[in-house]
Amino acid sequence: MSEASPDELDTWLAALAQTSTLIELAVLVACALLAWLLASGAAKAFASRDVNSITFGRRIVDGVLFPALWLVLAYLARKLLATTMPLVAFKIAIPVLISLLVIRTGVKVLQAAFTETPFIRFLERTISWVAWLAMVLWVSGLLPIVMEELDQISWKVGASELSVRKIIEGSLTAGLVLIITLWISSAIESKLLRHATGGELSLRKAFSNAAKALLMFVGLLLAMSTVGIDMSALSVLGGAVGVGIGFGLQKLAANYVSGFVILAERSMRIGDTVQVDNFSGVITEINARYTVIRSLSGRESIVPNEMLITSRVENLSLADPKVWQSTNVSVGYDSDADLVTRLLMQAASSSARVLKEPGPAVALMAFGADGLEFRLGYWISDPENGSDNLRSEINLEILRLLREHHVEIPFPQRVVHQRAV
């Protein structure tokens, strides 16, 4: 694909009013419509209209597939028309479509790989400005001149010689390698985490994190190699990092290793109800370094993964979701024990959350100082919905039934003996 010279600009402007130019514009519009139809058909065929889809985007026109198809169709149309008429519009349209494809690819990959932050938005604007500037220089014919001038600005660094042109070309190549790496890792993560729940979600997330870290490491090495950095120089850095992990980063390394162990052996999974260090709640996230536990009150605790490995953790959902609860009741000594037992069983059975099998049980635990002490025990299968609210509901029902049947709930009583002087 040849670059245009500055003298050709006047020729292009004069040719815009010609019939052949109108034909070129009509062909470009037809290529755009055909590209949109093909992209729409592919989206329906693959059922991929996800908001975060890199290929299709929110709408067909803002994905990567549409400008890629438009560019391919326009390039083929240019080859066919070049044999019958002189081309003007295509010499501008092809660079514009290439810039559009570069911008769309870079922006969509960054949006899929990272959460939106000011730095990510800055990178998106940088990609857009660089792509459009390169297109303008290409169309105007100034790109070879500018690159030749930048090649003259050089300096020696050790045994090698660097120039501004080499740095720019290396940086663009490194950026392209990293974008491709991020695209592949995002596709792998989306594929692994699709339709995964519970323990399967945790295991797939572990593989996704490992694959993303490996691809980013390989992509970084390739990018540094394209810039011209000697890979042998990283041996000193690797040794320093190893010493740092050995002395100063022991806890950090232990948390990362513990995170992969938890995800791999599935001793704790997303959605499990656990209690760690007097804090109970539901696991909402398991990351490489920490785990997020959300309590029923809305508080979230960020627990280092090493603590989950080295300390005692109560997992209420691992083997069996059923949990046993109990409440204690004291009644007067003159109360009918059989009646109290029936009333306590009735109070427990009145709640829909109490399991029928195994059913509730009542036991006379002790002859207390103030009355007979009964214990009502029952099983539930949804501890994630709370335990204190259910205990309060059952206690209120016990109080209502005891009062309804005139069963005495004794006050604490003490006998004071006064010695005569």
Secondary structure, DSSP 4 states (H G I P E B T S, - for coil): -PPPPTTHHHHHHHHTTSHHHHHHHHHHHHHHHHHHHHHHHHHHHHT---TT-TTT-SSGGGSSHHHHHHHHHHHHHHHHHTTTS--SHHHHHHHHHHHHHHHHHHHHHHHHHS---HHHHHHHHHHHHHHHHHHHHHHHT-HHHHHHHHHH-EEEETTEEEEHHHHHHHHHHHHHHHHHHHHHHHHHHHHHHTT--HHHHHHHHHHHHHHHHHHHHHHHHHHHHHHT--GGGHHHHHHHHHHHHHHT-HHHHHHHHHHHHHHHHTSS-TT-EEEETTEEEEEEEE-SSEEEEE-TTS-EEEEEHHHHHHS-EEESSSS---EEEEEEEEE-TTS-HHHHHHHHHHHHHTSTTB-SSSPPEEEEEEE-SSSEEEEEEEEES-GGG-SHHHHHHHHHHHHHHHHHTT---PPP---------
